[in-house]
Amino acid sequence: MQTRYLEDLKDKRLLNRGNSILNRLFCNSVHSIRQLATNDSEAKAFYRFLQNDHVSEADIIRNMSSNCQSCVIGRPVLCIQDSSEINLYDHHNRIKKDSYIGLTNGTESGLGFFIHPSFIIDAETFMPYGFANVKVWNRGHTAVPKDKSHAKNLLGMEEKESYKWIESSIKSKQVLNKATEVIIIQDREGDIYEQFCQIPDDRTHLLIRAKANRVLADKSKLFGHLSQLPLQGSYELNLEGDKRKGIKKRTATMEVRYSKITIGRNQYNDKSMPPTVTLYAIEARESTEGVDNPILWRLLTTMSVESLDAALLCIEWYTCRWIIEEVFRILKKEGFNIEASELAQGKSIRKLCLMMMETIVKLFILQIAYSSEEEVPPSCCFSSEQTQCMEMQMQLLEGKTEKLKNPYKPSDLKRFIWVIGRLGGWKGYSSERKPGITTFWIGLKKFSDIFQGFMLFRDVSKP
């Protein structure tokens, strides 16, 4: 497991300050600089770091990419992409309206910027490796009238905001050039003809949820073609349920169909692109009776899908998209709450946002490490003082029965992950589902308060 720090800054003082912020973000789990710092002097130093033009977004992103690049050598990886807006409108009277922020999708109530990360996990173990690339951008401060004509379709691909999908794929390929295989996973917005032409090669594949009901080479439509294919197999999918999306907890029966297809260039695509592209299409359709919103995934991929096992593997990889949603969730209201930052400059908030994202990788590492059979040293995530504090806290968290005892050795990181999980609300039974990212985030935040009290008592108690 790799400790995630800044390494590329030339000024050693800035380097140390940046790494101090990363450590505090992980241990304290708060967005407030005042709460991250231990005193006014340190808070001022943190503010200066984020405002310093000698520390650019590009520096931080390059460091994130470097951390990721060193982990993927010789491994097959999934590159999961998606976009999210950081809306700062609630603080629009305080935030400086500079070139680093602009209107968001909220139009009149939207002010902020956008992020489009490429999150990398191992294709076999699902261990997170970090971010190969993060695109950060903003729109202007004046709303552009919607063009209902086809004029916007005549723009060059690189002039469109949707080019972020292709641009991120290109940059991710460069960073991941030492991985054995790269599978780029995107949602419907990534269903772009030019991307299918430009990105794939012998070791790079696309796996994208279909958005357009494309016309195929035989003049049939994609969605109808998939639904009429013979059933190739089925599997069961356990759904936890999501009240926000109206999904009830259930076991869904999924039917699988797949086929080789050929799609063609249309009048709005770049004319330098090939006239046709051959892909594989997969449909996973829920057949459970009495369900109001059955699951339906239609996937397009440049990988060869000639068997049910290959189709099921693609479906399993696509379901890993939930991980990027977890990143956004912890970054925003259910975690660090970057949108509530007290910072007044857009460039500072954008840098802090990137540093929070690098910190979130460590939260995922906690989750994966707890499920791993391998023993990982506690020093990867915690100092000796922190583990000492957790050993004392453990006496309060363990129950009287063996089922509620911490089963791990002091030399194993899992012993202390167990403590963080219990502090986050996990009950601790081995029969229970293992703690998730949100639980760890809550646990770390609670542990931060406990640790401050521990250090204060230790210092006061010294003779």
C-alpha positions as CSV (number, residue, x, y, z in Angstrom):
1,M,0.0,0.0,0.0
2,Q,1.4,3.4,-1.0
3,T,1.4,6.5,1.2
4,R,-0.1,9.3,-0.8
5,Y,1.8,12.5,-0.6
6,L,2.9,15.4,-2.8
7,E,6.3,14.9,-4.2
8,D,6.7,17.2,-7.3
9,L,6.8,20.7,-5.7
10,K,10.2,22.3,-6.1
11,D,9.9,24.4,-2.9
12,K,10.4,22.1,0.1
13,R,8.5,24.4,2.4
14,L,5.4,24.2,0.1
15,L,5.9,20.5,-0.2
16,N,5.8,20.0,3.5
17,R,2.9,22.3,3.9
18,G,0.9,20.5,1.2
19,N,1.6,17.1,2.8
20,S,0.6,18.5,6.2
21,I,-2.8,19.5,4.7
22,L,-3.2,16.0,3.2
23,N,-2.6,14.4,6.5
24,R,-5.0,16.7,8.3
25,L,-7.7,16.1,5.7
26,F,-7.4,12.3,6.2
27,C,-7.3,12.4,10.0
28,N,-9.8,15.2,10.6
29,S,-12.3,14.7,7.7
30,V,-13.4,18.4,7.6
31,H,-13.4,21.1,4.9
32,S,-12.7,24.0,7.2
33,I,-9.1,25.2,7.2
34,R,-9.7,26.6,10.7
35,Q,-10.6,23.1,11.9
36,L,-7.7,21.5,10.1
37,A,-5.1,23.8,11.7
38,T,-4.1,23.6,15.3
39,N,-3.6,27.4,15.7
40,D,-3.9,30.7,13.9
41,S,-0.4,30.7,12.5
42,E,-0.9,27.3,11.0
43,A,-4.3,28.3,9.5
44,K,-2.7,31.3,7.8
45,A,0.0,29.1,6.4
46,F,-2.6,26.7,5.0
47,Y,-4.5,29.6,3.4
48,R,-1.3,30.9,1.9
49,F,-0.5,27.5,0.4
50,L,-3.8,27.3,-1.3
51,Q,-3.5,30.9,-2.7
52,N,0.1,30.5,-3.8
53,D,0.5,30.7,-7.6
54,H,3.7,28.5,-7.2
55,V,1.3,25.6,-6.4
56,S,-0.9,25.1,-9.4
57,E,-3.8,22.7,-10.1
58,A,-1.5,21.1,-12.7
59,D,1.1,20.4,-10.0
60,I,-1.4,18.7,-7.8
61,I,-3.0,16.7,-10.6
62,R,0.4,15.7,-11.9
63,N,1.3,14.4,-8.4
64,M,-2.0,12.5,-8.3
65,S,-1.2,10.9,-11.6
66,S,2.3,10.0,-10.5
67,N,1.0,8.3,-7.4
68,C,-1.4,6.3,-9.6
69,Q,1.2,5.5,-12.3
70,S,3.6,3.9,-9.9
71,C,0.9,1.5,-8.7
72,V,-0.4,0.1,-12.0
73,I,2.7,-1.4,-13.5
74,G,2.0,-4.8,-14.8
75,R,-1.7,-4.8,-13.7
76,P,-5.0,-4.8,-15.6
77,V,-7.0,-1.7,-14.5
78,L,-10.4,-0.1,-14.8
79,C,-10.5,3.6,-15.5
80,I,-13.8,4.9,-14.3
81,Q,-14.8,8.4,-15.5
82,D,-17.7,10.7,-14.7
83,S,-18.4,14.4,-14.1
84,S,-19.8,16.4,-11.2
85,E,-20.4,20.0,-10.5
86,I,-19.2,21.8,-7.4
87,N,-21.9,24.4,-6.7
88,L,-20.8,27.3,-4.4
89,Y,-23.9,29.5,-4.9
90,D,-24.9,29.4,-1.2
91,H,-21.8,31.6,-0.6
92,H,-22.0,33.7,-3.8
93,N,-21.9,37.0,-1.8
94,R,-18.6,36.0,-0.3
95,I,-16.8,34.2,-3.1
96,K,-14.7,36.3,-5.5
97,K,-16.2,36.1,-9.1
98,D,-12.9,35.4,-10.8
99,S,-11.9,33.3,-13.8
100,Y,-11.8,30.1,-11.7
101,I,-15.6,29.8,-11.3
102,G,-18.7,30.5,-13.4
103,L,-22.2,29.3,-14.0
104,T,-23.1,25.7,-13.4
105,N,-26.0,23.5,-14.4
106,G,-28.1,25.3,-11.8
107,T,-28.2,28.4,-14.2
108,E,-29.3,31.3,-11.9
109,S,-28.6,29.4,-8.7
110,G,-25.5,27.8,-10.0
111,L,-22.0,29.2,-9.3
112,G,-18.9,27.0,-9.2
113,F,-16.9,24.7,-11.4
114,F,-16.8,21.1,-12.7
115,I,-14.6,18.1,-12.2
116,H,-14.1,15.1,-14.4
117,P,-11.9,12.5,-12.7
118,S,-10.5,9.2,-14.1
119,F,-10.5,6.9,-11.0
120,I,-8.3,3.8,-11.3
121,I,-8.9,0.4,-9.7
122,D,-7.4,-3.0,-10.2
123,A,-9.5,-5.0,-12.7
124,E,-9.0,-8.2,-10.6
125,T,-8.8,-7.2,-7.0
126,F,-10.6,-3.9,-7.2
127,M,-7.9,-2.2,-5.1
128,P,-8.0,1.6,-5.8
129,Y,-4.8,3.1,-7.2
130,G,-5.9,6.7,-7.4
131,F,-6.6,9.2,-10.2
132,A,-4.9,9.0,-13.6
133,N,-6.2,12.4,-14.5
134,V,-8.7,15.0,-13.2
135,K,-10.1,17.7,-15.6
136,V,-11.2,20.8,-13.8
137,W,-13.0,23.6,-15.7
138,N,-15.6,26.3,-15.4
139,R,-18.0,28.2,-17.6
140,G,-18.3,31.9,-17.9
141,H,-20.4,34.2,-15.7
142,T,-22.9,35.0,-18.4
143,A,-25.5,32.4,-19.5
144,V,-25.2,31.5,-23.2
145,P,-28.6,31.3,-24.9
146,K,-29.6,27.7,-25.8
147,D,-29.1,27.0,-29.5
148,K,-32.0,24.9,-30.6
149,S,-30.7,24.6,-34.2
150,H,-28.2,22.1,-35.4
151,A,-25.4,24.8,-35.5
152,K,-23.7,23.5,-32.3
153,N,-23.4,20.1,-33.9
154,L,-21.2,21.6,-36.6
155,L,-18.6,22.7,-34.0
156,G,-15.3,20.7,-34.0
157,M,-15.2,17.9,-31.5
158,E,-12.5,19.7,-29.4
159,E,-14.7,22.8,-29.1
160,K,-17.5,21.0,-27.4
161,E,-17.7,20.5,-23.6
162,S,-18.3,16.8,-24.3
163,Y,-14.7,16.5,-25.5
164,K,-13.8,16.1,-21.8
165,W,-14.6,12.4,-22.3
166,I,-12.1,11.9,-25.1
167,E,-9.5,14.3,-23.6
168,S,-9.6,12.4,-20.3
169,S,-9.3,9.1,-22.0
170,I,-6.2,10.3,-24.0
171,K,-4.5,11.6,-20.9
172,S,-5.3,8.5,-18.9
173,K,-3.9,6.3,-21.5
174,Q,-0.6,8.2,-21.3
175,V,-0.4,7.8,-17.5
176,L,-1.4,4.1,-17.6
177,N,1.0,3.2,-20.3
178,K,2.7,0.5,-18.0
179,A,-0.6,-1.2,-17.1
180,T,-1.1,-4.5,-19.0
181,E,-4.7,-3.6,-19.9
182,V,-6.9,-0.5,-19.5
183,I,-10.7,-0.7,-19.6
184,I,-12.2,2.8,-19.7
185,I,-15.7,2.8,-18.2
186,Q,-18.1,5.7,-18.8
187,D,-21.8,6.4,-18.5
188,R,-24.2,7.5,-21.3
189,E,-22.5,10.8,-22.0
190,G,-19.4,9.0,-23.1
191,D,-21.3,7.4,-26.0
192,I,-19.5,9.4,-28.7
193,Y,-18.6,8.1,-32.1
194,E,-15.3,9.8,-32.3
195,Q,-14.2,8.2,-29.0
196,F,-14.8,4.7,-30.4
197,C,-12.6,5.6,-33.3
198,Q,-9.7,7.3,-31.4
199,I,-9.2,5.7,-28.1
200,P,-9.1,1.8,-28.4
201,D,-5.8,0.0,-29.2
202,D,-4.4,-3.4,-28.4
203,R,-4.3,-2.8,-24.6
204,T,-7.0,-0.1,-24.2
205,H,-10.8,-0.8,-24.4
206,L,-14.0,1.2,-23.9
207,L,-17.0,0.0,-21.9
208,I,-19.8,2.6,-22.2
209,R,-23.5,2.6,-21.5
210,A,-25.4,3.3,-24.7
211,K,-27.2,6.6,-24.9
212,A,-28.2,6.8,-28.6
213,N,-30.5,4.3,-30.2
214,R,-28.1,4.1,-33.1
215,V,-28.9,2.9,-36.6
216,L,-26.9,-0.3,-37.3
217,A,-25.4,-1.5,-40.6
218,D,-28.5,-3.5,-41.5
219,K,-30.7,-0.4,-40.9
220,S,-32.2,-1.8,-37.7
221,K,-32.1,0.2,-34.4
222,L,-29.7,-0.8,-31.6
223,F,-32.2,-1.1,-28.8
224,G,-34.7,-3.1,-30.8
225,H,-31.9,-5.3,-32.1
226,L,-30.7,-6.2,-28.6
227,S,-34.2,-6.9,-27.2
228,Q,-34.9,-9.4,-30.1
229,L,-31.7,-11.4,-29.6
230,P,-31.9,-14.9,-28.1
231,L,-31.4,-15.2,-24.4
232,Q,-27.8,-16.2,-23.7
233,G,-28.0,-16.6,-19.9
234,S,-29.1,-15.0,-16.6
235,Y,-27.8,-14.2,-13.2
236,E,-29.1,-12.8,-9.9
237,L,-28.2,-9.4,-8.6
238,N,-28.7,-8.4,-4.9
239,L,-29.8,-4.8,-4.6
240,E,-29.4,-2.9,-1.3
241,G,-32.1,-0.4,-2.2
242,D,-31.9,3.3,-2.7
243,K,-34.8,5.5,-1.5
244,R,-33.6,8.5,-3.5
245,K,-33.9,6.5,-6.7
246,G,-37.1,4.6,-5.7
247,I,-35.2,1.2,-5.6
248,K,-36.4,-1.3,-3.1
249,K,-34.1,-4.0,-1.6
250,R,-34.5,-7.1,-3.6
251,T,-32.8,-9.9,-5.6
252,A,-33.2,-9.1,-9.3
253,T,-33.1,-11.7,-12.0
254,M,-31.1,-10.3,-14.9
255,E,-31.3,-11.7,-18.5
256,V,-28.2,-11.3,-20.7
257,R,-28.0,-10.9,-24.5
258,Y,-25.1,-9.8,-26.6
259,S,-24.1,-9.3,-30.2
260,K,-21.4,-8.0,-32.5
261,I,-22.6,-4.8,-34.2
262,T,-21.4,-2.2,-36.7
263,I,-22.3,1.5,-36.2
264,G,-21.8,4.3,-38.8
265,R,-20.6,7.9,-38.9
266,N,-23.4,10.4,-39.1
267,Q,-23.5,13.8,-40.8
268,Y,-22.4,15.6,-37.6
269,N,-19.4,13.4,-36.8
270,D,-15.8,14.4,-37.8
271,K,-15.4,13.5,-41.4
272,S,-11.8,12.3,-40.8
273,M,-13.2,9.5,-38.7
274,P,-13.7,6.0,-40.3
275,P,-17.1,5.6,-41.8
276,T,-18.0,2.6,-39.6
277,V,-16.8,1.0,-36.3
278,T,-17.4,-2.6,-35.2
279,L,-18.3,-3.0,-31.5
280,Y,-20.0,-5.5,-29.2
281,A,-23.3,-4.7,-27.6
282,I,-24.6,-6.2,-24.3
283,E,-28.0,-6.0,-22.8
284,A,-28.7,-6.8,-19.1
285,R,-32.4,-6.7,-18.5
286,E,-34.3,-7.4,-15.3
287,S,-37.1,-9.9,-15.6
288,T,-38.2,-9.8,-11.9
289,E,-42.0,-9.7,-11.8
290,G,-43.9,-6.8,-10.1
291,V,-41.1,-4.3,-10.3
292,D,-42.0,-0.7,-11.3
293,N,-38.5,0.4,-12.5
294,P,-36.7,-2.7,-13.7
295,I,-33.0,-2.5,-14.3
296,L,-31.9,-2.1,-18.0
297,W,-28.3,-1.7,-19.0
298,R,-27.3,-1.5,-22.7
299,L,-23.5,-1.5,-22.9
300,L,-21.2,-0.9,-25.9
301,T,-17.6,-2.2,-25.8
302,T,-14.6,-2.6,-28.0
303,M,-13.7,-5.8,-26.2
304,S,-14.5,-9.1,-27.8
305,V,-17.7,-10.6,-26.3
306,E,-18.2,-14.1,-27.8
307,S,-19.3,-15.9,-24.6
308,L,-21.6,-15.5,-21.6
309,D,-18.6,-15.3,-19.3
310,A,-17.1,-12.4,-21.3
311,A,-20.5,-10.6,-21.2
312,L,-20.9,-11.2,-17.4
313,L,-17.3,-9.9,-16.8
314,C,-18.2,-6.7,-18.7
315,I,-21.4,-6.2,-16.7
316,E,-19.4,-6.8,-13.4
317,W,-16.9,-4.2,-14.5
318,Y,-19.6,-1.7,-15.4
319,T,-21.2,-2.0,-12.0
320,C,-17.9,-0.6,-10.6
321,R,-19.2,2.8,-11.7
322,W,-20.8,3.1,-8.3
323,I,-17.3,3.8,-6.9
324,I,-17.0,7.2,-8.7
325,E,-20.4,8.1,-7.3
326,E,-19.0,7.3,-3.8
327,V,-16.1,9.6,-4.5
328,F,-18.5,12.5,-5.3
329,R,-20.7,11.7,-2.3
330,I,-17.8,11.9,0.2
331,L,-16.4,15.0,-1.5
332,K,-19.7,16.8,-1.2
333,K,-22.5,16.9,1.4
334,E,-22.2,13.4,2.9
335,G,-18.5,13.9,3.5
336,F,-16.0,16.8,3.3
337,N,-18.7,19.1,2.1
338,I,-16.4,21.1,-0.2
339,E,-19.4,23.2,-1.3
340,A,-19.5,24.7,2.2
341,S,-15.9,25.8,2.2
342,E,-15.2,29.1,3.8
343,L,-12.5,30.0,1.2
344,A,-13.2,33.1,-0.8
345,Q,-11.2,32.4,-3.9
346,G,-12.2,29.9,-6.6
347,K,-8.6,28.8,-7.2
348,S,-8.1,27.9,-3.6
349,I,-11.3,25.9,-3.4
350,R,-10.3,24.0,-6.6
351,K,-7.0,23.1,-5.1
352,L,-8.5,22.0,-1.9
353,C,-11.1,19.9,-3.8
354,L,-8.2,18.1,-5.6
355,M,-6.4,17.4,-2.3
356,M,-9.7,16.1,-0.8
357,M,-10.0,13.7,-3.7
358,E,-6.5,12.3,-3.1
359,T,-7.4,11.9,0.5
360,I,-10.6,9.9,-0.4
361,V,-8.4,7.3,-2.1
362,K,-7.0,6.4,1.3
363,L,-10.6,5.9,2.6
364,F,-11.1,3.4,-0.2
365,I,-7.8,1.7,0.7
366,L,-9.1,1.3,4.3
367,Q,-12.2,-0.4,2.9
368,I,-10.3,-2.7,0.6
369,A,-7.5,-3.5,3.1
370,Y,-10.1,-4.6,5.7
371,S,-11.4,-7.2,3.2
372,S,-7.9,-8.3,2.2
373,E,-6.4,-11.5,3.6
374,E,-2.9,-9.9,3.5
375,E,-1.4,-8.2,6.5
376,V,-0.7,-4.5,6.0
377,P,1.4,-2.5,8.5
378,P,-0.6,0.2,10.4
379,S,2.1,2.8,9.6
380,C,0.6,3.1,6.1
381,C,-2.3,5.1,7.5
382,F,-1.7,5.9,11.1
383,S,1.1,7.2,13.4
384,S,2.3,5.4,16.4
385,E,0.5,7.9,18.7
386,Q,-2.7,7.3,16.8
387,T,-2.5,3.5,17.1
388,Q,-1.7,3.9,20.8
389,C,-4.8,6.1,21.2
390,M,-6.9,3.5,19.3
391,E,-5.6,0.7,21.6
392,M,-7.0,2.6,24.6
393,Q,-10.3,3.3,22.8
394,M,-10.6,-0.3,21.9
395,Q,-11.3,-1.2,25.5
396,L,-14.6,0.8,25.2
397,L,-15.5,-0.6,21.8
398,E,-15.1,-4.3,22.4
399,G,-18.0,-6.3,23.9
400,K,-17.9,-9.0,26.5
401,T,-18.4,-11.9,24.0
402,E,-15.8,-13.2,21.6
403,K,-17.9,-12.1,18.7
404,L,-17.4,-8.5,19.7
405,K,-13.7,-8.7,20.3
406,N,-11.2,-7.2,17.8
407,P,-9.7,-10.4,16.1
408,Y,-6.6,-8.8,14.6
409,K,-3.0,-8.4,15.7
410,P,-1.4,-5.1,16.5
411,S,0.9,-5.5,13.5
412,D,-2.1,-5.6,11.1
413,L,-3.8,-2.4,9.8
414,K,-7.1,-4.2,10.0
415,R,-7.0,-4.0,13.8
416,F,-7.2,-0.2,13.7
417,I,-9.6,-0.1,10.7
418,W,-11.9,-2.2,13.0
419,V,-11.7,0.7,15.5
420,I,-12.5,3.4,12.9
421,G,-15.5,1.3,11.6
422,R,-16.9,0.9,15.2
423,L,-16.5,4.6,15.8
424,G,-18.4,5.2,12.5
425,G,-21.4,3.2,13.7
426,W,-20.5,-0.3,12.5
427,K,-21.6,-3.0,15.0
428,G,-18.5,-5.1,14.7
429,Y,-20.0,-8.5,14.1
430,S,-18.3,-10.7,11.5
431,S,-21.7,-11.7,10.2
432,E,-22.5,-8.1,9.4
433,R,-21.6,-6.5,6.1
434,K,-18.2,-4.8,6.3
435,P,-18.1,-1.0,6.9
436,G,-18.4,1.2,3.9
437,I,-16.7,4.5,2.9
438,T,-19.2,6.7,4.7
439,T,-18.8,4.7,7.9
440,F,-15.0,5.1,7.7
441,W,-15.4,8.9,7.0
442,I,-17.7,9.3,10.1
443,G,-15.3,7.1,12.2
444,L,-12.2,9.1,11.3
445,K,-14.0,12.4,12.1
446,K,-15.0,11.1,15.5
447,F,-11.5,9.7,16.1
448,S,-10.0,13.1,15.3
449,D,-11.8,14.6,18.4
450,I,-10.8,11.6,20.5
451,F,-7.2,11.9,19.4
452,Q,-7.0,15.6,20.2
453,G,-8.2,14.9,23.7
454,F,-5.7,12.0,24.0
455,M,-2.7,14.3,22.9
456,L,-3.8,17.1,25.2
457,F,-4.1,14.8,28.2
458,R,-0.7,13.2,27.4
459,D,1.0,16.6,27.2
460,V,-0.6,17.9,30.4
461,S,0.2,14.7,32.2
462,K,4.0,14.9,31.5
463,P,6.1,15.7,34.5
